[in-house]
């Protein structure tokens, strides 16, 4: 399965972001990709919640999702839209951070709402409260495509190994981790977390990412780490996109999943134990 990860540098303008994304998906298709994945927040990044509310649409009216469904059909590819910020009908007005797996006929094969919210104090100047704008999902999702079973996660989820282990034990061969990873924590933790999730589960890990400085018209903007990565089931970095927007393409051999799990069958070795608390 030839797979491409699209690395983006989005702004708070969904129209401009879409044009850039579609051009990179076309590049991936030209490289022979059958499965293409984009990062978290493909339609945009906002720190100003009023601007975000004005820009966003419900799923059935979202222009980015509509265009992505069309391009999946046009290119006859499986397409993971890493995530879109989507309006919901929640009484408190919070959005969903929703990942979509699209089939080659443009159908939505699976949806996943990010479970773990990025509510952290990275530094005095870098404070994030994702849960003020987004309501967390409540269900893990295993998508069954003809070429593989895919466990869907998003960004901060990568720090919660029990989620990925549950997906692997349910049959996942590929774990998707689309991200807009903070540039400070990214330099310290991004690669090691991705490799750990691959090693623990014997899965391929596909992690398309946002990169660089993301400008906003009225907000302060933010920086992301980049370094979209493909990790093998043995924990090897098969591709690293660096820090520029673009595309990386890798051929996945799913036989490596079974090979890694035969060598280290840790998914079969869970034991119950007592304590503490």
C-alpha positions as CSV (number, residue, x, y, z in Angstrom):
1,X,0.0,0.0,0.0
2,X,1.7,3.2,-1.2
3,X,0.9,5.8,1.4
4,X,1.5,9.6,1.5
5,X,1.5,12.0,4.4
6,X,0.7,15.7,3.6
7,X,2.4,18.2,5.8
8,X,0.6,21.6,6.0
9,X,1.2,25.1,7.3
10,X,-2.4,26.4,7.6
11,X,-3.7,29.8,8.6
12,X,-7.1,30.9,9.8
13,X,-8.4,31.1,6.2
14,X,-10.1,27.8,5.3
15,X,-10.3,28.7,1.6
16,X,-6.6,29.3,1.2
17,X,-5.9,26.2,3.4
18,X,-8.1,24.1,1.1
19,X,-6.3,25.2,-2.1
20,X,-2.9,24.3,-0.5
21,X,-4.2,20.9,0.7
22,X,-5.7,19.9,-2.6
23,X,-2.5,20.7,-4.4
24,X,-0.5,18.5,-2.1
25,X,-3.0,15.7,-2.4
26,X,-2.6,15.9,-6.1
27,X,1.2,15.6,-5.7
28,X,0.7,12.6,-3.5
29,X,-1.5,11.0,-6.2
30,X,1.2,11.7,-8.8
31,X,3.6,9.8,-6.6
32,X,1.3,6.8,-6.8
33,X,-0.3,7.0,-3.4
34,X,-3.4,4.9,-2.8
35,X,-3.8,6.1,0.8
36,X,-3.2,9.8,1.7
37,X,-3.4,11.4,5.1
38,X,-3.6,15.1,6.1
39,X,-2.9,16.6,9.6
40,X,-5.1,17.7,12.5
41,X,-6.8,21.0,11.9
42,X,-6.7,20.7,8.1
43,X,-9.3,23.5,7.7
44,X,-7.5,25.9,9.9
45,X,-6.0,27.0,13.3
46,X,-7.5,29.7,15.4
47,X,-6.7,31.3,18.8
48,X,-9.6,33.8,18.5
49,X,-12.7,31.8,19.2
50,X,-15.1,34.4,17.8
51,X,-13.2,34.3,14.4
52,X,-13.3,30.5,14.6
53,X,-17.0,30.4,15.2
54,X,-17.6,32.6,12.2
55,X,-15.4,30.5,10.0
56,X,-16.7,27.0,10.9
57,X,-19.6,25.0,9.6
58,X,-21.5,21.9,10.6
59,X,-20.3,18.7,9.1
60,X,-23.0,18.5,6.4
61,X,-22.2,22.1,5.3
62,X,-18.4,22.1,5.7
63,X,-16.8,23.1,2.4
64,X,-13.4,21.4,3.2
65,X,-15.1,18.1,3.8
66,X,-17.2,18.4,0.7
67,X,-14.1,19.1,-1.4
68,X,-12.1,16.3,0.3
69,X,-14.9,13.8,-0.5
70,X,-14.8,15.0,-4.1
71,X,-11.0,14.7,-4.4
72,X,-11.0,11.2,-2.9
73,X,-13.4,10.2,-5.6
74,X,-11.6,12.1,-8.4
75,X,-8.2,10.5,-7.5
76,X,-9.7,7.1,-6.5
77,X,-7.8,7.1,-3.2
78,X,-8.5,6.4,0.4
79,X,-8.1,9.7,2.2
80,X,-7.7,10.4,5.9
81,X,-8.7,14.0,6.7
82,X,-6.6,14.2,9.8
83,X,-9.2,16.4,11.5
84,X,-11.5,19.3,10.9
85,X,-12.9,21.8,13.4
86,X,-16.6,21.2,13.0
87,X,-19.6,23.1,14.5
88,X,-21.9,20.9,16.6
89,X,-25.3,21.3,18.1
90,X,-23.9,21.0,21.7
91,X,-25.8,23.4,24.1
92,X,-22.5,24.9,25.3
93,X,-21.5,25.8,21.7
94,X,-18.2,23.8,21.7
95,X,-16.9,22.3,18.4
96,X,-15.8,18.8,17.5
97,X,-12.2,18.0,16.5
98,X,-13.2,15.3,14.0
99,X,-11.1,12.9,11.9
100,X,-12.6,11.4,8.7
101,X,-11.7,8.4,6.7
102,X,-13.0,8.7,3.2
103,X,-13.3,5.9,0.7
104,X,-12.4,6.1,-3.0
105,X,-16.1,6.7,-3.9
106,X,-16.2,9.8,-1.6
107,X,-18.2,8.1,1.1
108,X,-17.3,8.7,4.8
109,X,-16.1,5.3,5.9
110,X,-15.4,6.3,9.5
111,X,-15.5,9.3,11.9
112,X,-13.5,9.9,15.1
113,X,-13.8,12.7,17.6
114,X,-10.6,13.5,19.5
115,X,-10.9,12.1,23.0
116,X,-8.1,13.8,24.9
117,X,-8.1,17.6,25.1
118,X,-4.8,19.6,25.1
119,X,-5.3,21.5,28.3
120,X,-1.7,22.2,29.3
121,X,0.8,24.9,30.5
122,X,3.8,24.4,28.2
123,X,5.4,27.5,29.5
124,X,4.3,30.9,31.0
125,X,3.8,32.1,27.4
126,X,2.3,28.8,26.0
127,X,-1.0,28.0,27.7
128,X,-3.6,25.9,25.9
129,X,-7.2,25.0,26.9
130,X,-8.5,23.0,24.0
131,X,-11.5,21.9,26.1
132,X,-12.9,25.5,26.2
133,X,-13.5,25.3,22.4
134,X,-13.8,21.6,21.7
135,X,-15.9,18.9,23.4
136,X,-14.0,15.6,23.8
137,X,-15.1,12.5,22.0
138,X,-16.2,9.5,24.0
139,X,-15.6,6.5,21.6
140,X,-12.5,4.9,20.1
141,X,-12.8,4.0,16.4
142,X,-11.4,1.1,14.5
143,X,-12.0,1.7,10.7
144,X,-12.0,-1.4,8.5
145,X,-10.7,-0.6,5.0
146,X,-10.0,-3.3,2.4
147,X,-6.3,-2.9,2.7
148,X,-6.0,-2.6,6.5
149,X,-7.7,-2.1,9.8
150,X,-7.0,1.5,11.0
151,X,-7.1,2.8,14.5
152,X,-8.0,6.5,14.5
153,X,-6.5,8.9,17.0
154,X,-5.6,12.7,17.0
155,X,-2.5,14.5,18.3
156,X,-2.7,14.7,22.2
157,X,-4.2,11.2,22.1
158,X,-0.6,9.9,21.4
159,X,0.2,10.4,25.1
160,X,-2.4,7.8,26.2
161,X,-1.0,4.3,25.4
162,X,-4.1,2.5,26.6
163,X,-6.1,3.9,23.7
164,X,-3.7,2.6,21.2
165,X,-3.3,-0.7,22.9
166,X,-7.1,-1.2,22.8
167,X,-7.2,-0.4,19.1
168,X,-4.4,-2.9,18.4
169,X,-6.0,-5.6,20.4
170,X,-9.2,-5.0,18.5
171,X,-7.3,-5.6,15.2
172,X,-5.7,-2.3,14.2
173,X,-2.7,-2.7,11.9
174,X,-2.2,1.0,11.3
175,X,-2.6,3.8,13.8
176,X,-3.2,7.3,12.5
177,X,-2.0,10.2,14.6
178,X,-2.7,13.4,12.7
179,X,-1.3,16.3,14.7
180,X,-0.7,20.0,15.2
181,X,2.0,19.3,17.8
182,X,3.3,22.2,19.8
183,X,6.9,23.2,18.8
184,X,8.3,23.0,22.3
185,X,6.8,19.6,23.3
186,X,7.4,18.4,19.7
187,X,11.2,18.8,20.0
188,X,11.2,16.8,23.2
189,X,8.5,14.2,22.8
190,X,7.1,13.8,19.3
191,X,9.3,11.1,17.8
192,X,9.7,9.1,21.0
193,X,6.0,9.0,21.6
194,X,5.3,7.8,18.0
195,X,7.9,5.2,18.2
196,X,6.7,4.0,21.6
197,X,3.1,3.6,20.3
198,X,4.4,1.6,17.3
199,X,6.6,-0.7,19.4
200,X,4.0,-1.3,22.1
201,X,1.3,-2.3,19.5
202,X,3.3,-3.7,16.6
203,X,1.4,-1.3,14.3
204,X,2.5,1.1,11.6
205,X,2.0,4.7,12.9
206,X,1.1,7.4,10.4
207,X,1.5,10.9,11.8
208,X,0.8,13.7,9.3
209,X,1.5,17.1,11.0
210,X,1.2,20.8,10.8
211,X,4.4,22.8,10.7
212,X,5.8,26.3,11.2
213,X,4.2,29.6,12.2
214,X,0.5,29.8,11.6
215,X,-0.6,33.4,11.1
216,X,-4.0,34.8,12.1
217,X,-5.8,38.0,11.1
218,X,-6.8,38.9,14.7
219,X,-5.2,36.2,16.9
220,X,-1.7,35.7,18.1
221,X,-0.9,32.7,15.9
222,X,1.0,29.7,17.0
223,X,3.9,27.4,16.1
224,X,3.9,23.7,15.4
225,X,6.7,21.2,15.2
226,X,6.2,19.5,11.8
227,X,8.2,16.3,11.2
228,X,5.4,14.2,9.9
229,X,6.5,10.6,10.3
230,X,5.9,7.1,9.2
231,X,6.9,4.6,11.9
232,X,7.3,0.8,11.3
233,X,5.8,-1.8,13.6
234,X,9.4,-2.4,14.9
235,X,9.7,1.3,15.8
236,X,11.9,2.4,12.9
237,X,11.4,5.9,11.4
238,X,10.7,5.1,7.7
239,X,10.1,8.8,6.7
240,X,10.4,12.2,8.3
241,X,9.1,15.3,6.5
242,X,11.3,17.8,8.3
243,X,9.9,21.3,8.8
244,X,8.6,22.4,5.3
245,X,5.1,21.8,3.9
246,X,5.1,19.0,1.5
247,X,4.5,15.3,0.9
248,X,6.3,12.1,2.1
249,X,5.5,8.8,0.5
250,X,6.2,5.3,1.7
251,X,5.3,1.7,0.6
252,X,3.7,-0.1,3.6
253,X,4.2,-3.9,3.8
254,X,1.5,-5.0,6.3
255,X,3.3,-8.4,6.6
256,X,5.6,-6.4,8.9
257,X,2.8,-6.1,11.5
258,X,2.5,-9.9,11.9
259,X,6.3,-10.2,11.9
260,X,6.7,-7.7,14.7
261,X,4.0,-9.3,16.8
262,X,5.4,-12.8,16.4
263,X,8.8,-11.6,17.6
264,X,7.4,-9.7,20.6
265,X,3.8,-10.9,21.3
266,X,3.2,-8.4,24.0
267,X,-0.4,-7.9,23.0
268,X,-1.0,-11.4,24.2
269,X,0.8,-11.1,27.5
270,X,-1.5,-8.8,29.6
271,X,-2.1,-10.0,33.1
272,X,-4.4,-8.8,35.8
273,X,-2.7,-7.5,39.0
274,X,-3.6,-5.9,42.3
275,X,-3.0,-2.4,43.7
276,X,-2.2,0.3,44.2
277,X,-5.3,2.1,45.5
